[in-house]
Amino acid sequence: MSTSEDFKQFENLDEEQLPVAKHKLHDWTHFAGLYAAEHVAATEFVIGATFVALGAKTMDIILGLLIGNILAVLSWRFITSPIAVDTRLSLYTYLNKIAGDSMTKLYNWANVIIFSVISAAMITVSSTAVRFAFDIPAQLNWYPTNAWFILIVLAVGIFVVSIALYGFNAVSEFSGICAPWLFVMFTSGAMVLLPALSLDVLDKTLPAGWTDFMTLGDQSIWTGINSDGAPGIGLVEVIGFGWAANTITHFGLIDMALLRFAKKKNYGYATSTGMMFGHYVAWIAAGIMGAGAAVILGKSIVELDPGDVAYYALGWSGFVIVIVAGWTTAITNLYRAGLAAQAIFFNHSRKLTTIVVGVVTVGIACFPFVFSQILPLLTYAGLLVVPVGAIVFAEHQLFPRIGYTRYWSSYRQLTFSMPAVASWGLGLAFGFGLNALDVISFYYLFIPTWFFTIAVYTLLASRYGAKEIYAEEAAAEEVRNETIERFQAEQAKNEPAHAKDISILSKLLKFIALAALAITLVLASRVLFSSATEADYIANREDFYTYAFVCTIVYFVLAYWALKRGKANNPA
């Protein structure tokens, strides 16, 4: 067979069905920026405040979140990244290869549910900022109590669905622009509201040192007493949530879709930009902001929603941070849900499935319990997909080491893998059974569930053909992979060269945009360190509200202008 005939079998395949080509791999900086943008979202306001309401102690937060997020980074590096880099496939493609169409459809249904709920939570969070601007009461029940709030949710939801339909690429780029600004805003918000807490507890605007800060934290933020007046969660639970918050993406292997583009397995460590700042620093900052807003308003933190917190921490910039961070995350997850639905109903377009999923998502978003219960929702969502990650881990990492054949189901041309489907079902029954029996904290349920599913899948697969040797099929697979590499190398020759935008104007735009962020930090530092009296603090805080909003506008206008200029140089 000639080379051109060899390549014909790949020409009509979707790019997602093939391993990532070598010329499309990225450096570690790409992943550092990607994870930084993805994991600094509007949910951080909710989660940071929730730790306060759950009654964690200051030292448990500082130490527990550090340990938990380090464990999450290590999970990406040693569980997700190796499989992604070895195969260059997304989880969906790999799963279809080892478990057949039936399992893949079931898994896609799970993704529709998970991503729709997360998207709904983000729409609700964005709506809290809009409702604050229109003086609509905070929605503190599990159901909506104000018709205007429902209308706001519908308006925000329609916008999110529209962008998910027509502008996903633009939103992805815009998310990258948002990341540096979000970093600055979360840090600034904590600095702006820390003096309010210090005045309330220590009767001075600035804690004198570490001892003062710990006293401040223990008495007004992470008190160890939950919102019901009972002893709160401890160090073990805080570590557990820091680790479990992203089990969907690391133990559940969803992020194979991202890390398959990594040149090296060690790029899994780049997730630390999202975990160490987006989660560790941002959750602590959000707790400080929530407690500070509660002091200013004279309310309990459980009576506040993200709109309240963001406004009193950041002024009008607070509206921007809640809305932007909320809808960028919502759009990304709604797009994922639409793709998963389209994979199930493949006779319909992605736009149609996204519209249908979007309608359901907006309906869910009208109920505030979605964002107020984001911690358990994320944990249970992780538990739903962790068994699937365990199945793929067993197939890829364990089977070659114990003499079983990787891809045995594909070699047998099975469209339905009983071991995979049964293992997923048994894994779910095991995990949720442990939860019902209250054997261990639900934050840690993913660990025994993962090991249990690996054991069950290995046992069942051995009985259905994984022990057998498929020399002829394995040789054909190797030939196919070599042909794919040659096909992609040929494609790379026709790829247009991307010119880097090095014009003076673009450099100037980027410099001024970054300078606007630096000025915002200087203004926040002035509030924290140059407020000798309460009157000084209030005056400095008002200055911050005004000029930080101006800096926000300057940053987004110039950063977006620079982005458009860069794209103009690379029209492809």
SVG drawing of the C-alpha trace seen along z (x, -y; Angstrom):
<svg xmlns="http://www.w3.org/2000/svg" viewBox="-42 -60 51 76">
<polyline fill="none" stroke="black" stroke-width="0.4" points="0.0,0.0 1.4,-3.5 1.9,-6.3 -1.1,-8.2 -3.3,-5.2 -2.0,-4.6 -3.1,-8.1 -6.6,-7.9 -7.9,-6.0 -7.1,-9.0 -8.2,-11.9 -11.9,-11.6 -11.3,-11.0 -12.0,-13.7 -8.7,-15.1 -9.9,-14.1 -9.8,-10.4 -6.1,-10.5 -3.1,-11.0 -1.9,-14.6 0.7,-15.4 4.2,-16.2 4.1,-19.6 1.1,-20.6 2.7,-19.9 3.2,-22.8 5.8,-24.0 5.2,-24.1 4.3,-27.8 1.2,-27.0 -0.1,-24.7 0.9,-27.1 -1.2,-29.8 -4.0,-27.4 -4.4,-26.0 -4.0,-29.5 -6.9,-30.7 -9.1,-27.7 -8.8,-27.4 -9.3,-31.0 -13.1,-31.3 -16.1,-32.7 -16.5,-29.5 -13.5,-30.6 -15.7,-33.2 -18.2,-30.4 -15.7,-27.8 -13.5,-30.3 -16.6,-31.5 -17.9,-27.9 -14.7,-26.9 -15.6,-29.8 -19.2,-28.6 -18.0,-25.0 -16.0,-26.1 -12.4,-25.3 -9.6,-26.7 -7.0,-29.1 -4.0,-26.7 -6.1,-23.9 -6.8,-26.1 -3.2,-27.3 -1.7,-23.9 -4.5,-21.7 -5.1,-23.5 -1.4,-23.5 -1.1,-19.7 -4.4,-19.0 -3.4,-21.1 0.1,-19.6 -1.5,-16.1 -3.7,-17.3 -0.7,-18.5 1.0,-15.2 -2.1,-13.3 -2.0,-15.2 1.7,-14.5 1.7,-10.8 -1.8,-9.6 -3.1,-11.8 0.0,-13.1 1.8,-9.8 -1.2,-8.3 -1.9,-11.5 1.7,-11.8 2.0,-8.1 -1.1,-7.9 -1.6,-11.5 -5.4,-10.7 -8.3,-12.2 -10.1,-10.2 -13.1,-9.8 -11.1,-8.4 -9.1,-6.1 -12.3,-4.9 -13.9,-4.1 -10.9,-2.1 -10.9,0.1 -14.6,0.2 -16.7,-0.2 -19.5,-2.5 -21.9,-1.5 -19.6,-2.5 -18.6,-5.7 -22.3,-6.7 -22.9,-6.0 -19.9,-8.1 -21.0,-10.9 -24.4,-11.0 -22.5,-11.4 -20.5,-14.3 -23.7,-16.0 -25.0,-15.9 -21.8,-17.0 -20.9,-19.8 -24.5,-21.1 -24.6,-21.4 -21.2,-23.1 -22.3,-25.5 -25.6,-26.2 -23.7,-27.0 -21.5,-29.5 -24.6,-31.2 -26.1,-31.5 -22.9,-33.0 -22.7,-35.6 -26.4,-36.4 -25.6,-37.3 -23.5,-40.2 -26.2,-41.5 -28.9,-41.1 -26.7,-43.2 -26.5,-46.0 -30.3,-46.1 -30.8,-45.8 -32.5,-42.5 -32.4,-40.5 -29.8,-37.8 -31.1,-34.3 -30.3,-32.2 -32.9,-29.4 -32.5,-26.4 -35.2,-27.8 -35.6,-31.3 -37.6,-33.8 -37.7,-36.7 -39.1,-36.8 -36.6,-39.5 -33.7,-37.1 -35.2,-34.5 -35.3,-37.0 -31.6,-37.9 -30.7,-34.2 -32.5,-33.8 -30.8,-36.8 -27.3,-35.7 -28.1,-32.1 -29.2,-33.2 -25.9,-35.1 -23.9,-32.1 -25.7,-29.7 -25.3,-32.1 -21.5,-32.4 -21.2,-28.7 -22.8,-28.3 -20.9,-30.9 -17.9,-32.2 -16.1,-29.5 -12.6,-30.2 -12.9,-33.9 -14.0,-33.1 -11.0,-30.7 -8.7,-33.5 -10.5,-35.9 -10.1,-33.5 -6.3,-33.7 -6.5,-37.5 -8.6,-37.2 -6.1,-35.1 -3.5,-37.8 -6.3,-40.2 -8.1,-37.6 -4.8,-36.9 -4.5,-40.6 -8.1,-41.0 -8.2,-38.1 -5.0,-39.3 -6.2,-42.9 -9.6,-42.0 -8.0,-40.3 -5.7,-43.3 -8.6,-45.8 -10.8,-44.0 -8.2,-42.7 -8.1,-46.1 -11.9,-46.0 -11.5,-42.7 -8.4,-43.9 -10.4,-47.0 -13.2,-44.7 -11.1,-42.2 -7.8,-43.9 -9.0,-47.6 -6.2,-48.5 -6.0,-48.6 -3.1,-46.2 -2.1,-43.0 1.4,-43.5 2.7,-40.1 2.0,-36.4 0.5,-36.1 -1.9,-38.9 -2.9,-37.4 -3.6,-34.0 -5.7,-35.7 -7.6,-37.6 -8.2,-34.4 -9.3,-32.4 -11.6,-35.0 -13.3,-36.4 -12.6,-34.2 -11.8,-30.5 -13.1,-30.2 -13.5,-26.5 -17.2,-26.9 -19.6,-26.3 -22.7,-28.4 -24.8,-26.2 -22.6,-27.0 -21.1,-23.5 -17.4,-22.5 -16.4,-22.6 -14.3,-20.5 -10.7,-19.7 -7.3,-19.4 -8.1,-16.0 -11.3,-17.3 -9.6,-20.4 -6.8,-18.3 -9.4,-16.0 -11.3,-18.7 -8.2,-20.4 -7.3,-17.0 -10.8,-15.9 -12.0,-19.2 -10.5,-18.2 -10.8,-14.4 -12.9,-14.8 -9.8,-16.0 -6.9,-14.1 -8.1,-10.7 -11.0,-10.9 -8.5,-11.6 -10.7,-14.3 -7.5,-16.4 -6.0,-13.8 -7.7,-16.1 -5.3,-19.0 -2.2,-17.1 -2.0,-15.1 -0.5,-18.2 2.3,-18.3 5.8,-17.6 6.8,-16.0 5.1,-14.2 6.7,-16.6 4.4,-19.3 1.8,-17.9 3.5,-20.0 2.3,-23.1 -1.1,-22.5 0.5,-24.1 -0.3,-27.5 -4.0,-26.7 -3.7,-24.9 -1.3,-27.0 -2.9,-30.3 -6.3,-29.6 -7.1,-27.3 -4.7,-27.9 -4.3,-31.6 -7.7,-32.4 -9.6,-30.3 -7.8,-32.0 -8.3,-35.4 -12.0,-34.7 -12.4,-33.7 -10.9,-37.0 -13.1,-38.9 -16.2,-37.1 -15.5,-37.7 -14.6,-41.3 -17.8,-42.0 -19.8,-40.4 -18.2,-42.8 -18.9,-45.8 -22.5,-44.8 -23.1,-43.5 -24.3,-40.1 -23.2,-36.5 -21.1,-35.2 -23.8,-32.6 -26.2,-35.5 -23.9,-36.8 -23.5,-35.7 -20.6,-36.3 -22.1,-39.6 -22.1,-41.0 -18.5,-39.8 -17.1,-41.0 -18.6,-44.5 -17.3,-45.3 -13.9,-43.9 -13.4,-45.4 -16.1,-47.9 -17.4,-48.0 -14.5,-45.7 -16.2,-43.2 -19.1,-43.0 -16.8,-42.5 -14.8,-39.7 -18.0,-37.7 -19.6,-38.1 -16.6,-37.5 -15.2,-34.6 -18.6,-33.1 -19.6,-33.2 -16.2,-32.2 -16.3,-29.0 -20.0,-28.5 -19.4,-28.8 -16.5,-26.3 -18.5,-23.7 -21.7,-24.2 -19.6,-23.7 -18.3,-20.4 -21.8,-19.4 -23.0,-20.1 -20.2,-18.1 -20.9,-15.2 -24.6,-15.4 -23.8,-15.6 -21.7,-12.4 -24.8,-10.6 -27.2,-12.1 -24.8,-12.1 -27.5,-12.7 -28.0,-16.2 -25.6,-19.1 -23.6,-20.4 -25.5,-23.7 -28.8,-21.9 -27.6,-19.7 -26.0,-22.7 -29.2,-24.7 -31.2,-21.8 -28.6,-21.2 -28.4,-25.0 -32.2,-25.3 -32.0,-22.6 -28.9,-24.2 -30.5,-27.7 -33.5,-26.1 -31.2,-24.5 -29.4,-27.8 -32.6,-29.4 -32.2,-27.4 -29.5,-28.9 -28.7,-25.6 -26.5,-24.7 -23.8,-27.2 -24.3,-27.1 -23.6,-23.4 -20.7,-23.5 -18.3,-21.7 -20.3,-18.4 -21.4,-18.7 -17.8,-18.8 -16.9,-15.9 -19.8,-13.7 -19.2,-14.6 -15.7,-13.4 -16.9,-10.1 -19.1,-9.6 -16.2,-9.6 -13.3,-8.3 -14.2,-4.6 -13.8,-5.4 -10.4,-6.8 -9.5,-3.7 -10.5,-1.5 -8.3,-3.4 -5.4,-3.5 -5.6,0.3 -5.7,0.9 -2.8,-1.4 -0.5,-1.1 -1.3,2.1 -2.0,4.6 1.4,4.5 3.1,5.0 1.1,8.2 1.2,9.8 -2.2,8.8 -2.9,7.3 -3.6,3.6 -6.5,2.8 -7.6,6.4 -11.3,5.4 -10.5,3.5 -8.5,6.4 -11.6,8.6 -13.7,6.0 -16.2,5.8 -18.7,3.0 -19.8,3.6 -17.3,4.3 -19.0,6.1 -15.9,5.8 -15.8,2.0 -19.5,1.3 -19.8,3.7 -16.7,2.3 -18.0,-1.3 -21.4,-0.2 -19.8,1.7 -17.4,-1.1 -20.3,-3.6 -22.2,-1.2 -19.1,-0.8 -18.3,-4.5 -21.8,-5.7 -22.3,-2.7 -19.3,-3.8 -20.9,-7.3 -24.3,-5.9 -22.5,-3.9 -20.5,-7.0 -17.4,-4.8 -15.0,-7.6 -15.3,-11.3 -16.9,-11.8 -14.0,-13.9 -11.9,-10.8 -14.4,-8.4 -12.6,-8.6 -9.5,-6.8 -11.0,-3.4 -13.4,-3.7 -10.4,-4.0 -8.6,-1.0 -11.7,1.1 -12.6,0.4 -9.0,1.2 -9.2,4.6 -12.7,5.4 -11.8,4.4 -8.6,6.4 -10.4,9.5 -13.3,9.3 -11.0,8.4 -8.9,11.5 -12.0,13.6 -13.1,11.9 -9.9,12.1 -7.3,9.7 -5.0,12.6 -4.7,13.8 -2.0,12.8 -3.0,10.9 0.3,10.8 -1.2,10.2 -3.5,7.4 -0.8,5.7 1.5,5.7 -1.2,4.2 -1.8,1.5 1.9,0.7 1.9,0.3 -1.1,-1.9 0.5,-4.2 3.6,-4.5 1.5,-5.4 -0.3,-8.0 3.0,-9.6 4.0,-9.7 0.6,-11.2 0.9,-13.9 4.5,-14.7 3.3,-15.2 0.5,-17.5 3.0,-19.5 4.8,-20.5 1.7,-22.3 1.0,-24.0 1.3,-27.8 4.1,-29.5 3.0,-31.6 4.7,-34.9 5.2,-36.4 3.8,-39.9 6.9,-41.9 5.6,-45.3 6.3,-48.3 2.6,-49.2 1.7,-45.7 4.5,-45.7 3.4,-49.1 -0.2,-47.9 0.9,-44.9 3.2,-47.0 0.4,-49.5 -2.0,-46.7 0.4,-45.1 1.1,-48.5 -2.6,-48.8 -2.5,-45.6 0.6,-46.8 -1.1,-50.0 -4.1,-48.0 -1.8,-46.1 -0.1,-49.3 -3.6,-50.8 -4.5,-47.7 -1.2,-47.8 -1.9,-51.4 -5.2,-50.4 -3.5,-47.7 -0.3,-49.4 -1.1,-53.1 -4.3,-53.3 -3.2,-54.5 -6.8,-55.2 -10.3,-54.0 -10.9,-57.3 -7.8,-56.8 -8.8,-53.2 -12.3,-54.2 -10.8,-57.0 -8.1,-54.7 -10.7,-52.0 -12.9,-54.4 -9.9,-55.5 -9.2,-51.8 -12.7,-51.2 -12.6,-54.1 -9.1,-53.8 -9.0,-50.0 -12.1,-50.0 -10.4,-52.5 -7.4,-50.1 -9.7,-47.2 -11.2,-48.9 -7.7,-50.0 -6.3,-46.4 -9.1,-44.6 -9.3,-47.2 -5.5,-47.1 -5.0,-43.4 -7.8,-42.6 -6.4,-45.0 -3.0,-43.4 -4.6,-40.0 -6.5,-41.1 -3.3,-42.5 -1.5,-39.2 -4.3,-37.3 -4.2,-39.7 -0.6,-38.6 -1.8,-35.0 -5.1,-34.9 -5.0,-31.1"/>
</svg>
